């Protein structure tokens, strides 16, 4: 691990424990085991260290979703969700949302944003973009594709995505592990599918598509 990577890793730990405003450049340098001036060889400011953490955690998230063949942004291939049965759909949902609980960088990053969102406008902006806006946008894109394919009832995709994401957002932020959240996630997905999938009489001709 390079010194720059150590700075990012250590700063993420400290920010997750104390919040952005509770950590100084001196604190980071002491924890890394280098002089305070050495930090400035890699980052011009504490804000630049924070931005390095943001960039790193977003890359980690994108790598996970790309490697898992899951849509990460509107415009990505959403065909993985097409024509799947309930258990396969639940498997896709598990792969998607387990990341938010299990990724070691992302869990600390989420704690950092939660601790700092009311004191720091930048943290608040990233928190809202990452956990609210981006999730709803990607889900709306997926739902729109499924509506176009006739696999979901035609509704406003953004409204449907907001309805779907609300309980997921709550579970991500109130459950200590994916295993704790999973029973509620499963129930939510099953009910959502009943509400928005093709009607039973339509699906009886094509098992596994509802």
N, C-alpha and C positions, 0 to 999 in steps of 0.2 A: 504494500500500500504506500503510495507517495505521500509526501508531507501535505500536499493540497487535499488529497482524499482524507487523510487523518483529520485535518481541520474541519472538513465538511461533516464527517462522521461524529466527531466530538461535539461540534456545535449543535448538531441535530439532537444529540443526547441531552445537552445542557438546556437548549431551548424547550425541549419536550418536558423537562423537569420544572423549569422556572418561568417559561414564557420568554418571548423575544426581549421584552424590556428588562427582564430580570438577569440578563447575561451581558457581560462586557467583553470586549476584545481581550482584556487582561485575563478574564476567567477562562476564555477559550485557550489562550496561549499556555496558561498554567496547566490546564487539563491535558493538553497535547504534549507538554514538556518542552516547549520552545520559548524563545523570547517573544515579547509582545511585538517588537519591531519585525520579527520574522513573518508574522501574519500578513503584514503589508507587502511582503514580497509576492504574495499570492492573491490577496484581496485588498482593494483600496479602502474598504470600510466594513463595518459590521453588516450593513445592508447588503453589500456585495456577497458576504458569506451566506446570508439568508437566501439571496437570489440563487446562489450556487446550490443550496439545499433544494430549493424549489425545482430547479432544472434537473437535478439528479433524480429526485423522487418522481417527477413526471416522466422521465426517460425510463425509470424502472417500471412504472405503470404501463407505459406504451409497449415496452418489450414483453411484459407478461401477457397483455391482451393479444398482441400480434402472434406470439408464439403459441397461444392457446386457440388461435383461429377465431377470435371473438372481435366484433366491431369495437373500435376504439373511438371513432369519430364519424359524424355524418358523412356519407359517401363511401364508407367501407363496405365490403361485401357482407350483406346480412343474410345470405342464403342459408347459413347454418341453422337459422331458426325456421326455415320453411319446411312444411310437411312433416313435423316431428310429433311423436306421441307424448303423452304427459310425462312419462319417466325420463325420456330423452330431454324434454324441455327442462325438467327439474335439474338434470345433470348440467345443462348449460347455465342455468341460474346459479347453481352451486359453484361452478368454475368462475363465474363472473364475480359473485359477491364474497366468496371465500377470500379473495385477494385483499379486500378491505379489512379483514380481521387478521389474516395470517402473515402478510408481507411485513418483515421486520422493520423496513424503512418507513413504509406507509403508515403503520400504526403509530410510530413516534411522530411522524409528520402531522397526522391528524390531531394528536394530542397537542402539539405545538400550536396549530391553528386554533384549536378550541380554547387554549389558555390565553391566546394573544388577540383574538378577533375583536374584542371590545376596546382594547387599548391601542391597537395598531391598525390603521385603515388598510394597509397593504395585506395584512393577514386576513382581515375580514373579507376583502375582495377575492383573494385566492380561495378562501374557505367556501364562499358562496359559488364561485365559478366551478370549483372542483366537485363539490358535493351536491349542489343543487342544479345549476344551469347546465353544465356539461352532461350530467347523468340524464336529465330530462330531454335534452336535445338528441342524445344518441338513442335513447329509448323511443322518442317520437319518430326518429328516422326508421328504426326497426319496425315499429307498429305501422307506420305508413306503408312500408314495403309489404307487410303481411296483409294489410287492408287491400292493397292493389292486387295481391294474389288471391283475394277472396277468402283468406284464412281467418280474418278478424272482421267483426262487424264494422261498417264504415262509420267513423266518428271523427271528431277533431283529434288528430294524433297528439298534439301538445297537451290537450286536456286529459287524454287517456294516459299519457306518460306521467303527468303530474299525479294522477290518481294512483298509478302503479308505484311511483317512486316514494310517495309520502310514507307509507309503512316501512319501506326498505330503509329510508333515511333514519327513521326512528329506531329501527333495530340495530343499524350500524352504530348508532351513538349511545345506545342504552344497554347493549349486551356485551358481556365480557369475552365471548368467544363465538366462533361460528356455530359450534355445536349447541350453544344456548339459543342462538337465533334461529337455527334451522327449522324446528317444528313450526314456528310462526311464519317463516318465509314460505315453507311448503303449503301451509293452509292458505296464505295470501295468494300464492300463484294458482293454486287449484280453484279458488273462488273467482279470481280474475279471469281465468280461462273460461269458466262457466258463464261469466257475465258478458264476455266479449267474443268468445269463439263462435263458430257456426252453430246454429241450432241443432239439437240432437237429431231431429229427423233428417236434416241435410247431411249430417256426418255419418249416419248409419250406412250410407252407400260408400263412404271412404273412411274406414276405421283408421284411427291413429292420426287423423289430421286435425281434429278439434283441439 
